[in-house]
Amino acid sequence: MPQLSDFLTRFRPVGAPGSAGTAAVPADKAAALAAELDPVLDLLAKTDEQCAGVIAAAQQRAAELASEAAAQAARIAAEGRRQAEAARAVAADQVMAAAGEREAELDRVTADALRAKPRPAEADIVALIRQAIEFVEPGPADPGPAAPGPAEPGP
């Protein structure tokens, strides 16, 4: 954009009054600058287009890399879940095996304790059986309550 001073220089007197000089139009600095810079800017326009192409290619490649990274992350996560499930299964098997070993050990200890415990004598068993029979059957001393029979009249 032209400056105010450029605009005002157009109205500056060209020469002193007197004999006529060569006819001329005041210099236009903006046009001179444009004429000087346009070829350079045209060359830069081609470079700018190349840069835009490089940027577009880079953005496309970045999108491809992001997509590949997302797919790889999904594969890694799936593999991690599979390995975690396998590790949980191995741990569960180990816990169950340890529990089975502990149960077998307790069974052995219990069996050893039962074998080590003295058995009751034959006389003790016979005495316990007699006590049980006496508890269940009333003896002759206790005939129990008499139930009214059919021959006896009721009140």
C-alpha positions in Angstrom: 0.0 0.0 0.0 1.5 3.4 -1.0 2.5 5.7 1.8 1.2 9.2 2.1 4.6 10.7 1.3 4.6 8.7 -2.0 1.3 10.2 -2.9 2.4 13.7 -2.0 5.6 13.5 -4.1 3.6 13.3 -7.2 2.7 16.9 -6.8 6.2 18.1 -6.2 7.4 20.6 -8.8 9.6 19.0 -11.4 11.6 22.0 -12.4 12.0 25.7 -12.0 9.7 27.9 -14.0 11.2 29.0 -17.2 11.8 27.3 -20.4 10.0 24.1 -21.0 11.7 20.9 -20.0 11.0 17.4 -21.1 7.6 16.3 -20.4 7.4 13.5 -17.8 5.2 11.8 -15.4 6.3 11.7 -11.8 7.9 8.4 -10.8 5.6 5.8 -9.2 7.6 4.0 -6.5 4.9 1.4 -5.9 4.9 0.4 -9.6 8.7 0.4 -9.6 8.8 -1.9 -6.5 6.1 -4.1 -8.0 8.1 -4.4 -11.3 11.2 -5.3 -9.4 9.6 -7.8 -6.9 7.0 -9.5 -9.1 9.5 -11.9 -10.8 11.0 -12.9 -7.4 7.5 -13.4 -5.9 6.5 -15.5 -9.0 9.5 -17.8 -8.3 8.4 -17.9 -4.6 4.9 -18.8 -5.6 6.2 -22.0 -7.2 8.1 -22.8 -4.0 5.0 -22.0 -2.0 3.0 -24.5 -4.1 5.8 -27.1 -3.5 5.6 -26.4 0.2 1.9 -26.9 0.2 2.4 -30.2 -1.5 5.0 -31.3 1.0 2.7 -30.3 3.9 -0.3 -32.2 2.4 1.9 -35.3 1.9 3.2 -35.0 5.5 -0.3 -34.7 6.9 -1.4 -37.7 4.9 1.6 -39.7 6.1 0.9 -38.6 9.7 -2.7 -39.8 9.4 -1.4 -43.2 8.1 1.1 -43.4 10.9 -1.6 -42.6 13.5 -3.9 -45.2 12.0 -1.1 -47.8 12.1 -0.2 -46.9 15.6 -3.8 -47.2 16.7 -4.0 -50.7 15.1 -0.7 -51.7 16.7 -1.9 -50.4 20.1 -5.1 -52.5 19.7 -3.0 -55.6 18.9 -0.8 -55.0 21.9 -3.8 -54.5 24.2 -5.4 -57.7 22.9 -2.2 -59.6 23.4 -1.9 -58.2 26.9 -5.5 -59.3 27.7 -4.7 -62.7 26.4 -1.5 -63.0 28.5 -3.3 -61.7 31.6 -6.0 -64.3 31.2 -3.3 -67.0 30.7 -1.5 -65.8 33.8 -4.8 -65.8 35.8 -5.4 -69.4 34.7 -1.9 -70.5 35.7 -2.3 -68.8 39.1 -5.7 -70.4 39.6 -4.2 -73.8 38.7 -1.4 -73.2 41.2 -3.8 -72.2 43.9 -6.0 -75.3 43.3 -2.9 -77.6 43.3 -1.7 -76.1 46.6 -5.2 -76.5 48.0 -5.3 -80.1 46.9 -1.9 -80.7 48.5 -3.1 -79.1 51.7 -6.2 -81.2 51.7 -4.2 -84.4 51.1 -1.8 -83.4 53.9 -4.8 -82.8 56.3 -6.3 -86.2 55.3 -2.9 -87.9 56.1 -2.7 -86.1 59.5 -6.3 -87.0 60.3 -5.7 -90.7 59.3 -2.5 -90.8 61.4 -4.3 -89.3 64.4 -7.1 -91.8 64.1 -4.7 -94.7 63.9 -2.7 -93.4 66.9 -5.9 -93.0 69.0 -6.4 -96.1 71.2 -9.4 -98.1 70.4 -12.0 -98.8 73.2 -11.8 -102.1 74.9 -14.3 -104.9 74.2 -15.7 -104.5 77.7 -16.2 -100.8 77.3 -18.2 -101.4 74.1 -20.4 -104.0 75.8 -21.0 -101.6 78.7 -22.0 -98.8 76.4 -24.5 -101.1 74.5 -26.1 -102.2 77.8 -26.5 -98.5 78.9 -28.1 -97.7 75.6 -30.6 -100.6 75.9 -31.5 -99.7 79.5 -32.1 -96.1 78.4 -34.5 -97.3 75.6 -36.4 -100.1 77.4 -38.1 -99.5 80.7 -37.3 -102.1 83.3 -39.7 -104.2 85.3 -39.7 -101.7 88.2 -41.4 -99.1 86.0 -44.4 -100.7 84.2 -45.5 -97.3 82.9 -49.0 -95.8 82.9 -51.9 -98.2 82.5 -54.1 -97.5 79.5 -57.9 -98.2 79.9 -58.8 -101.4 78.1 -62.1 -102.2 76.4 -63.4 -104.2 79.4 -63.2 -101.3 81.8 -66.1 -98.9 81.7 -65.2 -95.3 81.4 -66.4 -92.6 83.8 
